[in-house]
């Protein structure tokens, strides 16, 4: 997939590649690697967003964050997926 998307410069294709890598890493049990790949996908999607694809990426990221007990980050990602908001950094509440 990288050979097809790497030189294209298409942010949506690059985001799909990173999301796919994240899903494969999650299936192998490499959760931290999977989250990093999904964050790269979100960065690529910020350049030209397709709302459905953004929602899919945020849903996967939130699910993985819950798996590693990052509850605040997971809640933020899942709420963004639900509302269709663009990604932003979660606010820290005390």
Backbone as JSON, one array per atom type, in Angstrom:
{
  "sequence": "XXXXXXXXXXXXXXXXXXXXXXXXXXXXXXXXXXXXXXXXXXXXXXXXXXXXXXXXXXXXXXXXXXXXXXXXXXXXXXXXXXXXXXXXXXXXXX",
  "N": [[0.81, -1.18, 0.0], [1.99, 1.21, 0.71], [3.67, 1.85, -1.42], [1.84, 2.69, -3.29], [0.58, 4.9, -2.1], [2.54, 6.57, -1.04], [3.95, 8.33, -2.85], [1.89, 9.75, -3.88], [0.87, 12.02, -2.61], [-1.67, 12.51, -1.81], [-3.65, 13.32, 0.82], [-5.8, 11.87, 1.87], [-5.43, 9.26, 0.95], [-3.0, 8.7, 2.18], [-3.79, 8.88, 4.84], [-5.57, 6.72, 4.96], [-3.77, 4.64, 4.59], [-2.2, 4.85, 6.95], [-4.21, 4.4, 8.86], [-4.91, 1.77, 8.24], [-2.49, 0.48, 8.83], [-2.49, 0.94, 11.55], [-4.72, -0.58, 12.37], [-3.82, -3.13, 11.73], [-1.62, -3.32, 13.45], [-2.95, -3.2, 15.9], [-4.35, -5.59, 15.79], [-2.25, -7.34, 16.07], [-1.66, -6.92, 18.65], [-0.08, -4.81, 19.34], [-0.61, -2.22, 20.74], [0.23, 0.44, 21.4], [1.77, 1.15, 19.17], [-0.25, 1.0, 17.29], [-1.95, 3.11, 18.09], [-0.23, 5.27, 17.62], [-0.03, 5.11, 14.82], [-2.67, 5.67, 14.12], [-2.84, 8.28, 15.02], [-1.11, 9.49, 13.2], [-2.65, 9.11, 10.93], [-4.8, 10.79, 11.54], [-3.48, 13.24, 11.49], [-2.84, 13.43, 8.78], [-5.42, 13.48, 7.75], [-6.26, 15.95, 8.59], [-5.47, 17.71, 6.69], [-7.17, 17.47, 4.49], [-10.27, 16.78, 4.93], [-12.42, 13.99, 5.02], [-15.46, 13.46, 6.27], [-16.65, 10.94, 7.07], [-14.49, 9.15, 7.0], [-12.8, 10.36, 8.85], [-14.35, 10.04, 11.16], [-14.29, 7.22, 11.38], [-11.57, 6.79, 11.9], [-11.24, 8.18, 14.34], [-12.99, 6.7, 15.94], [-11.72, 4.17, 16.01], [-9.31, 4.93, 17.24], [-10.22, 5.87, 19.75], [-11.31, 3.5, 20.76], [-8.99, 1.91, 21.05], [-7.6, 3.47, 22.89], [-9.23, 3.21, 25.11], [-8.79, 0.53, 25.58], [-6.19, 0.51, 26.59], [-6.58, 1.81, 28.89], [-6.73, 4.63, 28.91], [-8.71, 6.62, 29.78], [-9.72, 9.31, 29.72], [-8.64, 10.38, 27.34], [-9.73, 8.55, 25.55], [-12.47, 9.03, 25.86], [-12.59, 11.61, 24.83], [-11.78, 11.22, 22.12], [-13.8, 9.47, 21.25], [-16.09, 11.03, 21.62], [-15.59, 13.05, 19.77], [-15.7, 11.54, 17.42], [-18.37, 10.85, 17.43], [-19.69, 13.34, 17.24], [-18.61, 14.42, 14.99], [-16.59, 16.28, 14.99], [-13.53, 18.01, 14.24], [-10.28, 16.69, 15.03], [-8.77, 17.53, 18.15], [-6.61, 18.51, 20.82], [-7.12, 16.82, 23.92], [-8.62, 18.39, 26.74], [-7.26, 18.94, 29.95], [-8.7, 18.07, 32.89], [-9.16, 18.85, 36.28]],
  "CA": [[0.0, 0.0, 0.0], [2.86, 2.38, 0.8], [4.15, 2.19, -2.76], [0.78, 3.38, -4.01], [0.18, 6.16, -1.47], [3.68, 7.39, -0.65], [4.27, 9.39, -3.79], [0.69, 10.4, -4.41], [0.61, 13.31, -1.99], [-3.08, 12.59, -1.47], [-3.75, 13.12, 2.27], [-6.78, 10.84, 2.21], [-4.79, 7.96, 0.73], [-1.99, 8.53, 3.23], [-4.53, 8.61, 6.08], [-6.07, 5.34, 4.88], [-2.62, 3.76, 4.82], [-1.86, 4.86, 8.38], [-5.29, 3.74, 9.61], [-4.76, 0.33, 8.0], [-1.34, 0.02, 9.62], [-2.94, 0.94, 12.94], [-5.6, -1.73, 12.6], [-2.98, -4.34, 11.72], [-0.84, -3.32, 14.7], [-3.88, -3.53, 16.98], [-4.64, -7.02, 15.69], [-1.07, -8.05, 16.58], [-1.53, -6.63, 20.08], [0.84, -3.69, 19.5], [-1.57, -1.13, 20.91], [0.88, 1.75, 21.33], [2.09, 1.36, 17.76], [-1.53, 1.23, 16.61], [-2.4, 4.47, 18.41], [0.65, 6.2, 16.89], [-0.43, 5.08, 13.41], [-3.95, 6.36, 14.0], [-2.55, 9.71, 15.16], [-0.58, 9.91, 11.9], [-3.8, 9.17, 10.03], [-5.54, 12.01, 11.87], [-2.69, 14.37, 11.01], [-3.03, 13.49, 7.32], [-6.81, 13.86, 7.48], [-6.44, 17.37, 8.9], [-5.19, 18.48, 5.47], [-8.37, 17.43, 3.64], [-11.07, 15.86, 5.71], [-13.65, 13.31, 4.63], [-16.06, 13.25, 7.6], [-16.85, 9.53, 7.4], [-13.17, 8.57, 7.27], [-12.36, 10.94, 10.11], [-15.1, 9.35, 12.21], [-13.77, 5.85, 11.51], [-10.26, 6.86, 12.54], [-11.44, 8.57, 15.74], [-13.61, 5.56, 16.63], [-10.67, 3.17, 16.26], [-8.37, 5.48, 18.22], [-10.89, 5.85, 21.05], [-11.41, 2.11, 21.2], [-7.67, 1.48, 21.51], [-7.27, 4.21, 24.11], [-9.97, 2.55, 26.2], [-8.14, -0.76, 25.84], [-5.0, 0.73, 27.41], [-7.07, 2.53, 30.07], [-6.59, 6.09, 28.81], [-10.14, 6.92, 29.74], [-9.99, 10.7, 29.32], [-8.33, 10.5, 25.91], [-10.71, 7.73, 24.84], [-13.74, 9.76, 25.87], [-12.45, 12.74, 23.92], [-11.77, 10.7, 20.75], [-15.11, 8.91, 20.91], [-17.04, 12.14, 21.48], [-15.32, 13.69, 18.48], [-16.21, 10.65, 16.38], [-19.83, 10.92, 17.48], [-20.18, 14.65, 16.84], [-18.02, 14.8, 13.71], [-15.66, 17.4, 15.16], [-12.14, 17.78, 13.88], [-9.48, 16.34, 16.2], [-8.05, 18.54, 18.91], [-6.01, 17.89, 22.01], [-8.06, 16.81, 25.04], [-8.32, 19.3, 27.83], [-7.01, 18.24, 31.2], [-9.57, 18.56, 33.95], [-8.7, 18.4, 37.61]],
  "C": [[0.87, 1.26, 0.0], [3.37, 2.8, -0.57], [3.11, 2.98, -3.53], [0.47, 4.75, -3.42], [1.34, 7.1, -1.21], [3.96, 8.56, -1.57], [3.07, 10.16, -4.28], [0.46, 11.79, -3.86], [-0.83, 13.5, -1.59], [-3.25, 12.32, 0.03], [-4.76, 12.04, 2.66], [-6.22, 9.44, 2.0], [-3.76, 7.68, 1.8], [-2.67, 8.22, 4.56], [-5.06, 7.18, 6.09], [-4.95, 4.34, 5.11], [-2.28, 3.68, 6.3], [-2.95, 4.18, 9.22], [-5.2, 2.22, 9.44], [-3.6, -0.25, 8.79], [-1.72, -0.04, 11.11], [-3.81, -0.25, 13.27], [-4.81, -3.04, 12.61], [-2.15, -4.44, 13.0], [-1.73, -3.7, 15.88], [-4.2, -5.03, 16.97], [-3.48, -7.87, 16.2], [-0.9, -7.84, 18.08], [-0.57, -5.49, 20.37], [0.02, -2.4, 19.6], [-0.94, 0.25, 20.8], [1.25, 2.11, 19.9], [0.83, 1.69, 16.97], [-2.03, 2.65, 16.86], [-1.55, 5.5, 17.68], [0.27, 6.25, 15.41], [-1.74, 5.82, 13.19], [-3.77, 7.87, 14.17], [-1.95, 10.27, 13.88], [-1.7, 10.03, 10.87], [-4.59, 10.45, 10.28], [-4.8, 13.25, 11.38], [-2.84, 14.53, 9.5], [-4.45, 13.95, 6.98], [-7.07, 15.33, 7.77], [-6.21, 18.24, 7.67], [-6.41, 18.55, 4.55], [-9.28, 16.35, 4.22], [-12.27, 15.3, 4.93], [-14.31, 12.9, 5.94], [-16.22, 11.79, 8.0], [-15.52, 8.87, 7.77], [-12.59, 9.09, 8.58], [-13.05, 10.25, 11.28], [-14.6, 7.93, 12.45], [-12.44, 5.85, 12.26], [-10.4, 7.2, 14.02], [-12.07, 7.43, 16.55], [-12.57, 4.49, 16.97], [-9.69, 3.65, 17.33], [-8.98, 5.45, 19.62], [-11.02, 4.45, 21.62], [-10.08, 1.6, 21.75], [-7.26, 2.2, 22.79], [-8.01, 3.62, 25.31], [-9.28, 1.24, 26.59], [-6.92, -0.61, 26.73], [-5.3, 1.65, 28.6], [-6.72, 4.02, 30.07], [-8.0, 6.65, 28.68], [-10.45, 8.33, 29.26], [-9.75, 10.9, 27.83], [-9.34, 9.72, 25.07], [-12.05, 8.46, 24.75], [-13.7, 10.91, 24.86], [-12.52, 12.27, 22.46], [-13.15, 10.19, 20.34], [-16.18, 10.0, 20.79], [-16.83, 12.87, 20.16], [-15.85, 12.85, 17.33], [-17.73, 10.76, 16.3], [-20.35, 12.25, 16.92], [-19.63, 15.11, 15.49], [-17.09, 15.98, 13.8], [-14.28, 17.0, 14.67], [-11.34, 17.48, 15.14], [-8.84, 17.57, 16.85], [-7.49, 17.84, 20.14], [-7.02, 17.91, 23.14], [-7.64, 17.8, 26.12], [-8.16, 18.5, 29.11], [-7.88, 18.87, 32.27], [-9.08, 18.02, 35.27], [-9.86, 18.04, 38.49]]
}
